[in-house]
């Protein structure tokens, strides 16, 4: 898996990653990732990981249950990467479009013939990214 990288900003003692839900957005110049339909346990584990990371992140959290697709499109446009669960949901049409982009990473038990990248876990994206920028 190849992850596009930008030089990380070292996380100052008083800095932290942002976990953001609709309708909010943030402007910090951190690496930005949108998570779509990722379960709450995984999000909590990612938050714990980000606390220990030397890099800060903007992480947008979207659930198909919210239905705010306008906000979703806005934060996708601001994101360096999108990670999505490919399960069936209300946003399948949006997911189908995202799977055609090389900046998308997806969780699925099977490989798909799409430009997006299959990953085994959300943490895999962040860990791989940090290893590649050292």
C-alpha positions in Angstrom: 0.0 0.0 0.0 1.3 3.4 -0.9 0.2 6.4 1.1 0.7 9.9 -0.2 2.7 11.8 2.3 3.3 15.4 3.3 6.1 16.3 5.7 4.5 16.0 9.2 4.4 18.8 11.6 5.8 17.7 15.0 3.0 17.7 17.5 3.8 20.4 20.1 3.0 19.7 23.7 -0.2 21.8 23.6 -1.4 20.5 20.2 -3.8 17.7 19.6 -5.7 16.0 16.8 -9.2 17.1 15.9 -12.1 14.6 15.7 -14.9 16.5 14.0 -18.6 15.7 13.2 -21.2 17.6 11.1 -21.8 20.5 10.9 -18.3 21.6 12.1 -15.1 22.0 10.2 -11.6 23.0 11.3 -8.8 25.0 9.7 -5.7 23.6 11.4 -3.1 22.7 8.7 -2.9 19.0 9.7 -3.1 15.9 7.6 -6.8 15.5 7.1 -8.7 12.2 6.8 -12.5 11.6 6.5 -13.8 8.4 8.0 -17.1 7.1 6.6 -19.3 4.6 8.5 -16.4 3.5 10.8 -17.6 2.0 14.1 -17.3 3.8 17.4 -14.8 1.3 18.9 -12.4 1.9 16.0 -12.8 5.6 16.3 -12.0 5.4 20.0 -8.9 3.3 19.3 -7.8 5.8 16.6 -8.2 8.7 19.1 -6.0 6.9 21.6 -3.4 6.3 18.8 -3.5 10.0 17.8 -2.8 11.0 21.4 0.5 9.1 21.3 1.4 10.2 17.7 4.0 12.8 17.0 1.7 14.2 14.3 -1.6 16.0 14.6 -4.6 15.1 12.4 -8.0 16.5 11.4 -10.3 13.5 11.4 -13.8 14.0 10.1 -16.3 11.4 11.2 -19.4 10.7 9.0 -22.1 8.1 9.5 -24.7 7.4 6.9 -27.3 7.7 9.7 -26.7 11.5 9.8 -27.6 12.0 6.1 -25.7 15.3 5.8 -24.2 14.5 2.4 -23.5 18.2 1.7 -21.2 18.4 4.7 -19.7 15.1 3.7 -18.8 16.4 0.2 -17.3 19.6 1.8 -15.0 17.7 4.1 -14.0 15.1 1.5 -12.8 18.1 -0.6 -10.6 19.2 2.3 -9.2 15.7 3.0 -5.9 14.1 2.0 -7.5 10.7 2.3 -10.9 9.1 2.8 -11.3 5.8 4.6 -14.7 4.0 4.3 -16.4 0.8 5.3 -17.8 -0.7 2.2 -20.9 -2.1 3.9 -24.4 -1.3 2.6 -25.7 2.1 3.7 -27.5 5.2 2.5 -24.2 6.6 1.0 -23.5 3.7 -1.4 -23.7 6.1 -4.4 -21.1 8.3 -2.8 -19.0 5.3 -1.8 -19.1 4.1 -5.4 -17.7 7.4 -6.5 -15.0 7.5 -3.8 -13.9 3.9 -4.7 -12.8 5.3 -8.1 -10.3 7.7 -6.4 -6.7 6.7 -5.5 -7.0 8.8 -2.3 -9.6 6.5 -1.0 -8.9 3.5 1.3 -11.6 0.9 2.0 -12.3 -1.8 4.6 -13.7 -5.0 3.0 -13.2 -8.7 3.4 -12.5 -8.9 -0.4 -10.4 -7.0 -3.0 -12.3 -4.9 -5.5 -11.2 -3.9 -8.9 -11.1 -0.2 -8.2 -8.4 2.5 -8.0 -9.0 2.8 -4.2 -6.7 0.9 -1.8 -7.9 -2.0 0.4 -6.7 -1.8 4.0 -7.2 -4.2 6.9 -7.9 -1.6 9.5 -8.2 2.2 9.9 -5.0 2.1 12.1 -3.1 0.6 9.1 -3.5 3.8 7.2 -2.1 6.0 10.0 0.7 3.6 11.0 1.8 3.2 7.4 1.7 6.9 6.7 3.8 7.7 9.8 6.4 5.0 8.9 6.7 6.4 5.3 7.3 10.0 6.4 10.2 9.2 8.7 
